[in-house]
Amino acid sequence: MVAGMHFCRLGFEDVDAILAIEERVYTHPWTRGNFLDSLYSAYHFTGLRDADQVLIGYFILMPVVDEMHLLNLAVDAAHQGKGYARILLERMIVFCREKECQTILLEVRISNQRAVDVYRQFGFKEIGRRKGYYPAADQTREDAIVMRFEL
């Protein structure tokens, strides 16, 4: 990992920073309510901060029996293309193994080819599609690719 970078548990006090990243990187970002609901549900939030304590990226996991569902992963726009998504994914896998999970499941927009490529390179396999899963432009819907990582 890059010198000075460190992982941290995120909480309610981090919602503004999380939301700022979310709104910079996604066309249909989660709302403040989505993040608050996830925190109230005690889902796992991990952040990656730089040496100045600035939030660079994060992931959110929801446990489901012996599986983790990756609900959200983002790297701030100014830091994309530098390997931080891989660093977050590596930390996520360590965490999931510590929790004795068998698999990690996620959905990703079919149009988000950059993310699809990162997940595939990391070892996630496509296991299905969800038709019309995501809201898209002009009141339309977009399919999701469902992917699984075996731990």
N, C-alpha and C positions, 0 to 999 in steps of 0.2 A: 504494500500500500504506500501511497505517497506520504512523505514525511509531514507530520503535523495533522494529517487526517485521522479522524477517529469516529467510531460508531457510538451512538447514544440511543437511549430509549426516548421516544417522543411522547408528549402529553398535551393536555389542553393548552398549556402556555405556548405551544409551538404551532398552533393552528394557523395563525396569521402568516407565518413563514412558509408553512406547507401550502396553504392556499395561494400564496404569491407564486410559488413555483408551478403549481398545478395550472394556474391561469396563463402562465407564460408558455407552457409546453403542450397543452391539449386544446383542440378545437371545441370539445364538449367537456369542460373540466367538472370534477366533482364540486359540489357546493359545500359551503361551510357546514350545513346541516348533515351532509354525508359524512364528513370527517368527525363531527361531534357525535353522531350516532355510532360510528365505529369505535370511538373512544369510550362512550358509555357502555358499549357492548364488550369492552375489554379486549378488543382485537389487538394484535401485536403491531406496534409502530416502531420501526428502527430508522434512525437517521444517520447520515454521513455528514460530518462537519469538517471544515477546514481549520487551520491553526488559529484563525481569528474567530472561531465559533460560528461562522456563517454556514447555514444549512445548504448543502450541495445537492442532496438527493435523499430519497426515502423509499421504504416499502411498507406495505400494510398486509398482514396475514390474518386470515380467519381460520381457526381450527375447526375441522369437521371429522370427528371420530379419530382415525389414524392418518388423516390427510390434512395438509394445509392448502388453503385456497389463497393464491396471490390475488388480492383485490386491487392493488394499485402499486405501481413502481414508477418513479419519475426522477430524472436528473435535470437540474436547472439548465435552461437553454444555453447559458454562457459556458457551461462545463460539459456539454455533450461532445461526443467523439473523442473523449480522453480515457475511456475505459472504466468510468465510474459505475456504469450499469453492471458491468461484469463484477466489479468489486462488491456491489450491493447483492448481486445474485449469489456470489460465493458466500457472503455472510449469511444470506437467507438459508442456503443449504446447510451450513453448519448449525444454525439455529434449529432447523427442522429435524436434523439428525439428533441433536440434543434432546428434542421433544419426542424422539422415537417414532416419527412419522414415516409412513411407507411411500407416500407420493406427494407431489406438489401439483396442483391444478391451477390453470389460469385461462382466461379468455383475452384475446387481443383482436382489435379491429382488423378486418381483412385488408384495409387500406394502409395500415401501419407496417409497411414492409420492413422498415429499419428494425422495429422491435421484433417482428417475426424472425428476421435473420439472426438477431442476437440470441433469441430463445433457442432457435434450431442449432446454432453453433455451440450453444451451451449444453445441448443434449435433450431439450424438450422435444417431444414427438406430438404431432397433430393426431388427435383422436376423434375429432368431429367438428361440426359446424353448428352454430346457432343462428338460424335465419332471423334477420331483422332485430338482432339483439341490442344494437346501439342506436341512439338517435344520430341523425346525420343532417346535412344541409337541406334546406327547403322542405322541412317537415317529412323527410324520408327516413328510412331505417337502413342500417348497415349490418351485414353479417359479422359474426365473431368466429374466429378460429379457436377451438378448444385444444389446449395442449397440456401434456402431462410429463412430469419428470419423475422417474423412479429413483428412490433413494437407496 
